């Protein structure tokens, strides 16, 4: 059983999102990095932002509830 609902751990998926904002002269938009590729340097190898900028969330595929794994 998981921590957020009565469904088994196998029914949950991890979703990783980067919270950084990319600034361009015409607009600002969120980073689209969907995976934390930690390389030991404190930065994500995928997008180059700090690994602490990535939020990992567990989402249940049965009921849709979610809980933060790492913020």
TASULKA-V774537 format. One line per field, one symbol per residue. psi: psi as a letter, one per 30 degrees, with the letter a starting at -180 (. if undefined). Layout:
psi = ???
This chain:
psi = klfflfllefgklkkkkkflkkkleflkllkgkgkjikgffglkfefflkfffkkkkkkkfefgllkkek.
